[in-house]
């Protein structure tokens, strides 16, 4: 459990060092983002709307931007080129948590089979710690946005993140105490169509691809509001503690995140 703390410490040290070295040329921004997430996992059927909507949770993140359009050492704009005026580098550390349950046709009340009961009794928690970098592209001029040429600045981004996942698994099947964890090592307590080892609450790590689309709103000379929509695709199918490889849900885990944030310009 010390690994996420070490990653967070590394991020804060990185942000502090980058800020201290602002005189090297680039300006910096810090922000806080938070919002609603939906987990696309092996719980339920991926295409089922109720399953996707109900397996939702919360995410919180700290972001650091390198702004190439402005120089902190001279309090002036950098050389006028396309990259400086349309790109920012976004470094981020975030945490998200989703409570997971099987929803959809296989747990419909009309189903009274033991397998349906096992699915209804099986719940989980996807808890993930992420750190990574994205390159953000602003179609409109960053300089004009900072100079109040317009209040809204749309953007898109693409990047990678390292994820430390800490899933939890619980079943109340064959367990008289609903508050107990139950025997998660016994495959007979879970859906019979899954192979042994499909349920695994081991902590682990993986890489993920991240893509955002969003917009900034200029609040003041040194602050913006941010609204963005993210899709994060993990290079692993065990982020949720379940990897059953059935045709109904054979893809790697992923999530979508709708967030609202506040960005402050340090320089």
N, C-alpha and C positions, 0 to 999 in steps of 0.2 A: 504493500500500500504506500510505500515511500516513493515509488517511481513517479506518480503524478505530481507529488509535491516537488520533486527535483526538477521536473519539466517546467512547472510553473515558476520556480525560482530562476531557472535558466532564461525564461522569457522576460521576466522583470529585469534581470541583469542586462539582457540584450537591449531592452528599451532604454534603460538608464544610460548605458554606454553610448547608444546611438544619439541620445539627446545631448550627452556631454560633448560629443564630437560634432555637434551641429555646425561648428565653425568650418568644417571641411567642405560645406557647400549646400547641403540639402536641409530643408526644413522638415519638421516632424509634427505629427498629429497623434493624439491619444483619444480613445473613445470606449464607451461601454455599449454593448448590444444585448438585447434580450427578446425572447419571443416564444412562439408556439411551434412545436414540431410534430410531425407525423412519421412514425417508423414504418418502413416497408420491410417486413421480416418474414420468417417462416411461421409465424403465428397467423392462422387463418389462411384464406385465399387472397393472394395479392390484388386481384382485380375487384374484389368485393368492396363496395364503397363503405359499408358500415364497419368492416374490419379496419380499413385504412383510417377512417375518421375517429374511431373509438380508441385505437392504439396510438394515442397522442400524449405529449408531454411538454416539457419546458426546457429551454436552453438559455445559457448565459455566457457571454464572452467579453474579453478585453482585446481591443485592436490597437495596432500601432501602424501609422502610415509614414512612408517616406515620400515627401512631396518634392518632385524634381523641378517644379516651375519657380521655386522661390529659394533664395539663398539667405541663410540665417546670419552669415558673417558680415554681410554688407547691408542687410535689410532691403534687398533688391531682387528683381527677377533674374533668373538664369538666362543663358543664351537662348534665343528664340528659335527652337526647333520643334518638330512635330512630337517627338517622344516626350520631351519635357512638358509640353502643353497639353498632353492627352493621356498620360499614364501615371499611375501611382502604384507603389509596392505596399501591399497590405500584409502585415504579420499579425497572427491571431492566436490566442489561446482560449479555448472554450470548454464548457461542460454541458452535457445534456442527459436527461433522464426520462425514460418512458415506461409506464406500467403496461404490461402486455397480457393479453388474454385472447383466446380463440373466439372469433365471431363468424357469423355466416351460416351457410346451409348445414355444415357438418355438426353444428351444436344447436340446431333448431330444436325447440321443445318437443317437436313431434318425433324426434329421434330418441329412442329409449335403449339403444344398444350399449353394451359395456364400453365400446370404443368412444361413443358420444359422451358418456359419463367421464371417461378419462380425459377427453379434450376439455370438457367444462371444468374439471378439477385442476387442470394444468395452467399455471400462471407464471409470469416472469417479470423481470425488470432489466431493461437495457440502460446501463449507465456508462457513459463514454467521456474520456478526457482527450481533447484534441489540441494539437499545435501544428501550425503550418504557415505557408506563404501563398499569396495570390497576387497576380498582376491584374490591376483594374484599368479598364479602358474607358475614357470619357469622350464621347463623340464631339461634344462641345468644348470650347476652350476653357481650361482650368483657370487661366489668368482672368478671363472675362467674368467667370463665376466668382472668383475672389474679389473682383472689382465691382461687384453688383451689376454686371452687365445683364444678368438674369438671375432669378431666385432658385430655379430648379436645374439640377445637373444630373442627367441619367448616366448610368454606367453598366458595364458588364465585366465579369472577371472569370479567371480560370486559374486553378492552382492545385497544390497537393497538401495533404495533412497527414500527420502521424497520429494514430488513434490508439489509446490504451483502453481496452474495453473490460468492464467489470460486471458481467451479467449475473443475475440471480434467478434461481429456479425454485418453484414451489409446486407441490401437488397435494391435494387433500383426498385423493383416491386411496381407499383402504387405510384411511387415517382418521380416527375418531375425533382428533383434536384439530379443529379448523385453523387454529393459530400456530400449529406446528409446521415444520418444513416438510415432513414426510420423507420417504425414502426415494431420493432422486437418482440413486444408483441402480435401482431395480427396474429394468425395462418393462416388466409386466405391469407397472403402475402407469405406463404411458401408452399412447396409441399403438396398436399392434402392428400397423403397417410401417412403422419406422424401424430401421435397423438399430441393433444395440450400439450405443455410443452416440446416437443422434442428439440426445439431451446431454449437454455438457456446460456446466457453469464455471469452467476454468477461466481465470483471467488470462488475457493475452494482448497482443498488439498487431496492428496491421496498418497499411497505407490506404489512403482514400483519395479519390478525385473530387474536387469541389468546383462548382460553377454557380455564380451569382448573377442576378440581374436586379437593379435597384435604382434609386434616385436619392440625391441629396437636396436638402432645402436650406438656403442660407438664412441663418438666424441673426448673425452679427458678423463683424469683421473676423472674429476669432472662433466662431462656433457654427456648426451645422447640425441639422437633424438628418438622420439616415433611415431609409426604409428599403429593405431588400428581401429577396426571395431566393433561397438556396436549395440546390440539389447536391447531396453528398453521397457518393457511391463507394462503398467499402470493398477492398480487395480480399474480402473474407466473408464467409457465411455463418460465422459463429459469434458475431457481435451480440446477438440476442440470446445466446445460450442454447440454440436449437439449429441443427443442420440435418434435415431429413431427406433432402434431395428428391422429393416427390414431384411429379409433373405439375401439381397444383401450385407449387412455389419452389422452383429450382434455382432461382437467381440469387446472387449475393445480396446481403442486406444493404439497405440504403435508407435515407431519410430526406424529408423536405423541411425547411425551416423558414418561417416568416418572422422577421425580426424588425424591431424599431431600436434606433440607437442615437446616441449623442456624441458628437465629435468636437474636440477642442484643439485649436491650433497652438502649439507650444511656441512657435517663433513667428 
